[in-house]
Amino acid sequence: MRPDCCRRTTLWLSRAMSVLTLEPRPAGKRWLVAGLGNPGLPGTRHSVGLAVLGHLARRLGVADTWARDRRCAADLAVASLEDAQLVLLRPRRLMNASGRSVARAAELFGLTAEEVYLVHDELDKPLGKVAVKLGGSARGHNGVRSCISCLNSHAMPRLRIGIGRPAHPDTVQAHVLGSFSAAEQELLPLLLERATDMLLDHIRERSQRPLRP
């Protein structure tokens, strides 16, 4: 019997190979979903995009298949959604440089900016509010700004997760980088569920559209 360490290595390699050997898909049948946040800082408002991605992976049954891809400095997992395929991405770079991971993954999988979803926190929406935005400016979000710069496009759809804006401008940074309060944490399960539902519904709808000539 192989030692545990060997079995773990083999499992990691098999997961990595499953990412490396993805077969080509027609346009609109593969989507990259990137959760933006700061790796190593779970539970903060700024990393709520990573929390949504974790919930999404559990919903799709791939939570135990994350594999590190050094080419794009990120963790990847691949899931099926009816006849479409989702590539879930958790950048290992800090928020302000996360666009490098997202752009490299899009290049590796042959995806356009329109096929890349960004999941991120949104100051200008109250906690509990979720919305899909189709392209546009970064609206002051450094992770989105990095993605726009590295993909050279504003076209990425975004799932915006409200975290609320504090009353005093001087406390914005501490608010964004701080952890959710006990009261806010009680709202998180429903928030993550609603965000996941909205994202999957949006991708399903787009996946069923006729291909453009």
Solvent accessible surface area in square Angstrom, and as a share of the most:
residue,aa,sasa,rsa
1,M,224,1.00
2,R,139,0.51
3,P,79,0.50
4,D,77,0.40
5,C,74,0.45
6,C,57,0.34
7,R,104,0.38
8,R,155,0.56
9,T,77,0.45
10,T,63,0.37
11,L,88,0.44
12,W,97,0.34
13,L,93,0.46
14,S,58,0.38
15,R,63,0.23
16,A,15,0.11
17,M,102,0.45
18,S,60,0.39
19,V,8,0.05
20,L,86,0.43
21,T,86,0.50
22,L,38,0.19
23,E,132,0.59
24,P,129,0.81
25,R,93,0.34
26,P,73,0.46
27,A,69,0.53
28,G,14,0.13
29,K,36,0.15
30,R,15,0.05
31,W,6,0.02
32,L,0,0.00
33,V,0,0.00
34,A,0,0.00
35,G,0,0.00
36,L,0,0.00
37,G,2,0.02
38,N,16,0.08
39,P,46,0.29
40,G,73,0.70
41,L,87,0.43
42,P,112,0.71
43,G,47,0.46
44,T,14,0.08
45,R,25,0.09
46,H,23,0.10
47,S,3,0.02
48,V,1,0.01
49,G,0,0.00
50,L,33,0.17
51,A,42,0.33
52,V,0,0.00
53,L,0,0.00
54,G,14,0.13
55,H,34,0.15
56,L,0,0.00
57,A,0,0.00
58,R,141,0.51
59,R,95,0.35
60,L,37,0.18
61,G,59,0.57
62,V,17,0.10
63,A,45,0.35
64,D,102,0.53
65,T,50,0.29
66,W,37,0.13
67,A,4,0.03
68,R,90,0.33
69,D,12,0.06
70,R,173,0.63
71,R,96,0.35
72,C,1,0.00
73,A,24,0.18
74,A,0,0.00
75,D,17,0.09
76,L,0,0.00
77,A,2,0.01
78,V,37,0.21
79,A,5,0.04
80,S,83,0.53
81,L,11,0.06
82,E,120,0.54
83,D,75,0.39
84,A,1,0.01
85,Q,19,0.08
86,L,0,0.00
87,V,0,0.00
88,L,0,0.00
89,L,0,0.00
90,R,69,0.25
91,P,5,0.03
92,R,106,0.39
93,R,60,0.22
94,L,116,0.58
95,M,3,0.01
96,N,102,0.52
97,A,30,0.23
98,S,0,0.00
99,G,0,0.00
100,R,133,0.49
101,S,0,0.00
102,V,0,0.00
103,A,19,0.14
104,R,86,0.31
105,A,0,0.00
106,A,3,0.02
107,E,118,0.53
108,L,50,0.25
109,F,21,0.09
110,G,65,0.63
111,L,23,0.11
112,T,74,0.43
113,A,14,0.11
114,E,74,0.33
115,E,18,0.08
116,V,0,0.00
117,Y,1,0.00
118,L,0,0.00
119,V,0,0.00
120,H,7,0.03
121,D,4,0.02
122,E,13,0.06
123,L,35,0.17
124,D,73,0.38
125,K,47,0.20
126,P,79,0.49
127,L,36,0.18
128,G,18,0.17
129,K,119,0.50
130,V,17,0.10
131,A,27,0.21
132,V,40,0.23
133,K,47,0.20
134,L,123,0.61
135,G,6,0.06
136,G,33,0.31
137,S,65,0.42
138,A,14,0.11
139,R,127,0.46
140,G,56,0.54
141,H,20,0.09
142,N,64,0.33
143,G,0,0.00
144,V,1,0.00
145,R,116,0.42
146,S,14,0.09
147,C,0,0.00
148,I,21,0.11
149,S,83,0.53
150,C,54,0.32
151,L,33,0.16
152,N,138,0.71
153,S,28,0.18
154,H,103,0.46
155,A,36,0.28
156,M,0,0.00
157,P,3,0.02
158,R,4,0.01
159,L,1,0.00
160,R,25,0.09
161,I,0,0.00
162,G,0,0.00
163,I,2,0.01
164,G,15,0.15
165,R,132,0.48
166,P,29,0.18
167,A,97,0.75
168,H,127,0.57
169,P,113,0.71
170,D,140,0.72
171,T,61,0.35
172,V,32,0.18
173,Q,131,0.58
174,A,74,0.57
175,H,33,0.15
176,V,15,0.09
177,L,79,0.39
178,G,22,0.21
179,S,71,0.46
180,F,11,0.04
181,S,52,0.34
182,A,82,0.64
183,A,72,0.56
184,E,31,0.14
185,Q,95,0.42
186,E,145,0.65
187,L,94,0.47
188,L,31,0.16
189,P,87,0.54
190,L,111,0.55
191,L,2,0.01
192,L,22,0.11
193,E,67,0.30
194,R,91,0.33
195,A,0,0.00
196,T,0,0.00
197,D,59,0.31
198,M,63,0.28
199,L,0,0.00
200,L,3,0.01
201,D,82,0.42
202,H,40,0.18
203,I,0,0.00
204,R,82,0.30
205,E,92,0.41
206,R,38,0.14
207,S,4,0.03
208,Q,108,0.48
209,R,124,0.45
210,P,124,0.78
211,L,105,0.52
212,R,210,0.77
213,P,182,1.15
